[in-house]
Amino acid sequence: MQLQSILDMYESCSGQVINREKSAVMFSKNTGDAYRVAVKRAMHTKKETVNERYLGLPVSVGQSKTKTFSYLKERVWKRIQGWKEKMLSRAGKEILIKAVAQAIPTYAMGCFDITKSLRNQISSMIARFWWGLQDNEHKIHWLSWERLVQPKEKGGLGFQDIHSFNLAMLAKQGWRIIHNAETVCARLLSAKYFPHGNILDAKPKRNMSYTWRSILQGLKLVKKGLIWRIRDGSSLNIWKDAWVPRSWSRQVITPRGHSVLTRVSNLIDPSTGTWDEELVKEIFWEEDAELILSLTVH
Protein backbone atom coordinates (compact mmCIF):
# COMPACT_ATOMS: atom_id res chain seq x y z
CA MET A 1 0.00 0.00 0.00
CA GLN A 2 1.46 3.35 -1.05
CA LEU A 3 0.51 5.21 2.13
CA GLN A 4 2.12 2.55 4.29
CA SER A 5 5.33 2.70 2.24
CA ILE A 6 5.43 6.48 2.81
CA LEU A 7 5.09 5.98 6.56
CA ASP A 8 7.81 3.30 6.48
CA MET A 9 10.12 5.71 4.64
CA TYR A 10 9.39 8.40 7.23
CA GLU A 11 10.32 6.03 10.05
CA SER A 12 13.51 5.01 8.27
CA CYS A 13 14.62 8.58 7.53
CA SER A 14 13.62 10.20 10.82
CA GLY A 15 14.51 7.41 13.22
CA GLN A 16 11.08 7.81 14.78
CA VAL A 17 8.54 5.00 15.07
CA ILE A 18 4.80 5.53 14.72
CA ASN A 19 2.83 4.34 17.73
CA ARG A 20 0.08 2.23 16.14
CA GLU A 21 -1.85 1.97 19.40
CA LYS A 22 -2.29 5.74 19.55
CA SER A 23 -2.83 6.20 15.81
CA ALA A 24 -6.21 6.56 14.15
CA VAL A 25 -7.46 6.93 10.59
CA MET A 26 -9.97 9.48 9.35
CA PHE A 27 -12.16 8.59 6.38
CA SER A 28 -14.47 10.54 4.14
CA LYS A 29 -18.15 9.88 4.81
CA ASN A 30 -18.36 8.36 1.31
CA THR A 31 -15.81 5.64 2.11
CA GLY A 32 -17.34 2.18 2.16
CA ASP A 33 -17.03 -0.18 5.13
CA ALA A 34 -15.00 -2.76 3.20
CA TYR A 35 -12.42 -0.19 2.16
CA ARG A 36 -12.20 1.18 5.72
CA VAL A 37 -11.45 -2.28 7.06
CA ALA A 38 -8.82 -2.91 4.38
CA VAL A 39 -7.02 0.39 5.07
CA LYS A 40 -6.98 -0.12 8.83
CA ARG A 41 -5.65 -3.65 8.38
CA ALA A 42 -2.89 -2.48 6.03
CA MET A 43 -1.87 0.32 8.41
CA HIS A 44 -2.05 -1.93 11.47
CA THR A 45 -4.45 0.28 13.35
CA LYS A 46 -7.93 -0.46 14.66
CA LYS A 47 -9.23 3.01 15.45
CA GLU A 48 -11.04 5.59 13.39
CA THR A 49 -10.71 9.17 14.54
CA VAL A 50 -13.88 10.72 15.88
CA ASN A 51 -12.27 13.95 17.02
CA GLU A 52 -13.12 17.09 15.10
CA ARG A 53 -9.90 18.77 16.22
CA TYR A 54 -6.25 17.81 16.44
CA LEU A 55 -3.75 19.82 18.49
CA GLY A 56 -6.43 22.45 19.02
CA LEU A 57 -7.26 22.97 15.33
CA PRO A 58 -10.07 21.59 13.16
CA VAL A 59 -9.09 18.44 11.26
CA SER A 60 -11.34 19.46 8.36
CA VAL A 61 -13.30 22.59 7.51
CA GLY A 62 -16.75 21.97 6.07
CA GLN A 63 -19.11 24.29 4.25
CA SER A 64 -20.27 25.92 7.49
CA LYS A 65 -17.21 27.81 8.69
CA THR A 66 -19.16 29.31 11.59
CA LYS A 67 -20.02 25.82 12.85
CA THR A 68 -16.44 24.61 12.42
CA PHE A 69 -15.00 27.40 14.55
CA SER A 70 -17.90 27.69 17.00
CA TYR A 71 -15.76 25.95 19.65
CA LEU A 72 -13.73 29.17 19.93
CA LYS A 73 -16.85 31.14 20.79
CA GLU A 74 -17.85 28.49 23.34
CA ARG A 75 -14.46 28.62 25.03
CA VAL A 76 -14.59 32.40 25.30
CA TRP A 77 -18.16 32.23 26.61
CA LYS A 78 -17.24 29.68 29.33
CA ARG A 79 -14.38 31.86 30.50
CA ILE A 80 -16.57 34.94 30.70
CA GLN A 81 -19.34 33.08 32.51
CA GLY A 82 -16.82 31.96 35.13
CA TRP A 83 -15.58 35.50 35.67
CA LYS A 84 -19.07 36.87 36.25
CA GLU A 85 -19.19 35.14 39.60
CA LYS A 86 -16.20 37.07 40.86
CA MET A 87 -15.85 40.64 42.02
CA LEU A 88 -13.67 42.26 39.40
CA SER A 89 -12.49 45.83 39.11
CA ARG A 90 -12.33 47.57 35.73
CA ALA A 91 -8.57 47.03 35.72
CA GLY A 92 -9.08 43.33 36.48
CA LYS A 93 -11.60 43.00 33.67
CA GLU A 94 -9.23 44.69 31.24
CA ILE A 95 -6.39 42.31 32.10
CA LEU A 96 -8.59 39.22 31.79
CA ILE A 97 -9.99 40.34 28.45
CA LYS A 98 -6.58 41.11 26.97
CA ALA A 99 -4.61 38.22 28.48
CA VAL A 100 -7.20 35.44 28.34
CA ALA A 101 -10.41 36.03 26.36
CA GLN A 102 -8.80 37.62 23.33
CA ALA A 103 -5.90 35.17 23.42
CA ILE A 104 -8.13 32.07 23.06
CA PRO A 105 -8.64 32.33 19.26
CA THR A 106 -5.04 33.34 18.52
CA TYR A 107 -3.75 29.87 17.67
CA ALA A 108 -6.60 29.18 15.24
CA MET A 109 -6.34 32.66 13.70
CA GLY A 110 -2.74 31.95 12.77
CA CYS A 111 -3.95 29.28 10.33
CA PHE A 112 -7.54 30.10 9.41
CA ASP A 113 -9.81 33.00 8.58
CA ILE A 114 -12.35 32.33 11.35
CA THR A 115 -15.10 34.29 9.52
CA LYS A 116 -16.39 37.79 10.05
CA SER A 117 -19.58 36.71 11.81
CA LEU A 118 -17.70 34.69 14.44
CA ARG A 119 -15.22 37.49 15.04
CA ASN A 120 -18.12 39.88 15.58
CA GLN A 121 -19.84 37.47 17.97
CA ILE A 122 -16.70 37.07 20.10
CA SER A 123 -16.18 40.85 20.17
CA SER A 124 -19.84 41.32 21.15
CA MET A 125 -19.51 38.88 24.06
CA ILE A 126 -16.40 40.62 25.32
CA ALA A 127 -18.08 44.03 25.02
CA ARG A 128 -21.11 42.84 27.02
CA PHE A 129 -18.80 41.48 29.71
CA TRP A 130 -16.89 44.76 29.85
CA TRP A 131 -19.97 46.95 30.28
CA GLY A 132 -21.99 44.52 32.44
CA LEU A 133 -22.40 45.14 36.17
CA GLN A 134 -21.85 42.47 38.80
CA ASP A 135 -25.01 42.91 40.87
CA ASN A 136 -27.40 42.87 37.91
CA GLU A 137 -27.38 42.35 34.16
CA HIS A 138 -28.04 45.98 33.23
CA LYS A 139 -25.70 46.90 30.39
CA ILE A 140 -25.20 50.29 28.81
CA HIS A 141 -22.45 50.48 26.20
CA TRP A 142 -21.20 54.01 26.71
CA LEU A 143 -18.67 53.74 23.90
CA SER A 144 -18.68 51.73 20.69
CA TRP A 145 -16.42 48.71 20.31
CA GLU A 146 -14.63 50.50 17.47
CA ARG A 147 -13.64 53.17 19.99
CA LEU A 148 -12.52 50.65 22.64
CA VAL A 149 -10.09 48.93 20.26
CA GLN A 150 -8.28 52.22 19.68
CA PRO A 151 -4.93 52.68 21.52
CA LYS A 152 -5.15 54.37 24.91
CA GLU A 153 -3.30 57.42 23.63
CA LYS A 154 -6.14 57.88 21.14
CA GLY A 155 -8.92 57.58 23.70
CA GLY A 156 -9.54 53.83 23.54
CA LEU A 157 -8.62 50.94 25.82
CA GLY A 158 -6.33 49.04 23.47
CA PHE A 159 -8.56 45.98 23.15
CA GLN A 160 -7.75 43.72 20.24
CA ASP A 161 -9.53 44.25 16.93
CA ILE A 162 -10.05 40.55 16.25
CA HIS A 163 -10.69 41.04 12.54
CA SER A 164 -7.48 43.02 11.99
CA PHE A 165 -5.48 40.65 14.18
CA ASN A 166 -6.75 37.62 12.25
CA LEU A 167 -5.66 39.18 8.94
CA ALA A 168 -2.30 40.15 10.43
CA MET A 169 -1.66 36.58 11.59
CA LEU A 170 -2.52 35.20 8.14
CA ALA A 171 -0.34 37.85 6.49
CA LYS A 172 2.51 36.68 8.72
CA GLN A 173 2.09 33.14 7.38
CA GLY A 174 2.30 34.44 3.83
CA TRP A 175 5.38 36.49 4.73
CA ARG A 176 7.06 33.39 6.16
CA ILE A 177 6.46 31.50 2.93
CA ILE A 178 8.00 34.37 0.95
CA HIS A 179 11.14 34.46 3.10
CA ASN A 180 11.45 30.71 3.76
CA ALA A 181 10.64 29.29 0.35
CA GLU A 182 12.74 26.14 0.94
CA THR A 183 10.79 24.85 3.93
CA VAL A 184 8.70 21.72 3.46
CA CYS A 185 5.47 23.66 3.98
CA ALA A 186 6.38 26.34 1.43
CA ARG A 187 7.51 23.76 -1.15
CA LEU A 188 4.32 21.75 -0.71
CA LEU A 189 2.09 24.80 -1.16
CA SER A 190 4.18 25.97 -4.10
CA ALA A 191 3.89 22.63 -5.88
CA LYS A 192 0.13 22.62 -5.49
CA TYR A 193 -0.94 26.26 -5.85
CA PHE A 194 1.76 28.29 -7.64
CA PRO A 195 4.21 25.85 -9.29
CA HIS A 196 5.31 28.22 -12.06
CA GLY A 197 5.38 31.56 -10.33
CA ASN A 198 5.74 33.69 -7.24
CA ILE A 199 3.38 33.34 -4.29
CA LEU A 200 2.38 36.98 -4.78
CA ASP A 201 1.00 36.03 -8.19
CA ALA A 202 -0.96 33.04 -6.86
CA LYS A 203 -4.65 33.03 -7.71
CA PRO A 204 -7.59 31.21 -6.07
CA LYS A 205 -8.27 27.76 -7.45
CA ARG A 206 -11.20 25.40 -7.35
CA ASN A 207 -11.16 22.89 -4.49
CA MET A 208 -8.29 24.62 -2.72
CA SER A 209 -7.92 24.00 1.00
CA TYR A 210 -9.39 26.45 3.47
CA THR A 211 -5.92 26.98 4.94
CA TRP A 212 -4.62 28.19 1.57
CA ARG A 213 -7.72 30.31 1.02
CA SER A 214 -7.04 31.95 4.39
CA ILE A 215 -3.37 32.60 3.53
CA LEU A 216 -4.49 34.29 0.31
CA GLN A 217 -6.57 36.63 2.46
CA GLY A 218 -3.46 37.49 4.45
CA LEU A 219 -1.44 38.03 1.26
CA LYS A 220 -3.87 40.76 0.25
CA LEU A 221 -2.70 42.66 3.32
CA VAL A 222 0.95 41.96 2.50
CA LYS A 223 0.52 43.34 -1.00
CA LYS A 224 -0.94 46.60 0.34
CA GLY A 225 2.30 47.42 2.15
CA LEU A 226 4.80 45.61 -0.05
CA ILE A 227 7.28 47.60 -2.10
CA TRP A 228 10.20 46.32 -4.14
CA ARG A 229 13.74 47.39 -3.37
CA ILE A 230 15.68 48.40 -6.47
CA ARG A 231 18.82 46.40 -7.20
CA ASP A 232 19.51 45.85 -10.90
CA GLY A 233 15.79 46.21 -11.71
CA SER A 234 15.77 43.28 -14.13
CA SER A 235 12.92 41.46 -12.36
CA LEU A 236 10.66 44.49 -11.88
CA ASN A 237 7.95 45.46 -14.31
CA ILE A 238 7.79 49.25 -14.67
CA TRP A 239 4.04 49.38 -15.19
CA LYS A 240 2.69 46.55 -13.01
CA ASP A 241 4.89 46.11 -9.93
CA ALA A 242 4.78 48.16 -6.72
CA TRP A 243 8.14 49.96 -6.57
CA VAL A 244 7.42 53.69 -6.26
CA PRO A 245 7.61 55.02 -2.65
CA ARG A 246 4.19 56.63 -2.34
CA SER A 247 1.56 56.08 0.38
CA TRP A 248 -1.57 55.83 -1.75
CA SER A 249 -0.20 53.99 -4.81
CA ARG A 250 3.12 52.22 -5.18
CA GLN A 251 2.73 51.81 -8.91
CA VAL A 252 3.56 54.52 -11.43
CA ILE A 253 0.59 56.73 -12.31
CA THR A 254 1.99 57.77 -15.67
CA PRO A 255 0.13 56.06 -18.55
CA ARG A 256 2.30 53.62 -20.47
CA GLY A 257 1.31 55.00 -23.84
CA HIS A 258 3.48 53.61 -26.61
CA SER A 259 6.55 52.97 -24.46
CA VAL A 260 8.39 49.76 -25.34
CA LEU A 261 10.29 49.72 -22.03
CA THR A 262 9.03 47.08 -19.58
CA ARG A 263 11.76 46.53 -16.98
CA VAL A 264 13.09 48.96 -14.38
CA SER A 265 16.59 47.96 -15.49
CA ASN A 266 15.85 49.79 -18.77
CA LEU A 267 15.81 53.04 -16.76
CA ILE A 268 19.28 52.52 -15.30
CA ASP A 269 22.42 53.71 -17.08
CA PRO A 270 24.59 50.56 -17.41
CA SER A 271 27.82 52.57 -17.44
CA THR A 272 27.19 54.37 -14.13
CA GLY A 273 24.72 52.03 -12.40
CA THR A 274 22.47 55.01 -11.59
CA TRP A 275 19.22 56.32 -13.01
CA ASP A 276 19.20 57.63 -16.55
CA GLU A 277 17.77 60.95 -15.39
CA GLU A 278 17.03 62.30 -18.86
CA LEU A 279 15.15 59.12 -19.86
CA VAL A 280 13.15 59.02 -16.62
CA LYS A 281 12.01 62.64 -17.01
CA GLU A 282 11.14 62.00 -20.64
CA ILE A 283 8.91 58.97 -19.94
CA PHE A 284 7.20 59.81 -16.64
CA TRP A 285 5.06 62.60 -15.28
CA GLU A 286 6.88 64.96 -12.96
CA GLU A 287 5.47 63.39 -9.77
CA ASP A 288 6.59 59.89 -10.77
CA ALA A 289 9.95 61.09 -12.05
CA GLU A 290 10.83 62.86 -8.79
CA LEU A 291 9.97 59.79 -6.71
CA ILE A 292 11.90 57.44 -9.00
CA LEU A 293 15.02 59.60 -9.03
CA SER A 294 14.92 59.79 -5.22
CA LEU A 295 15.35 56.01 -5.01
CA THR A 296 18.79 54.55 -4.37
CA VAL A 297 19.91 51.84 -6.78
CA HIS A 298 21.66 49.11 -4.74
Beta strands, then each sheet from edge to edge (+ up, - down):
strand 1: 53-54
strand 2: 57-58
strand 3: 268-269
strand 4: 274-275
sheet 1: 1+ 2-
sheet 2: 3+ 4-
end
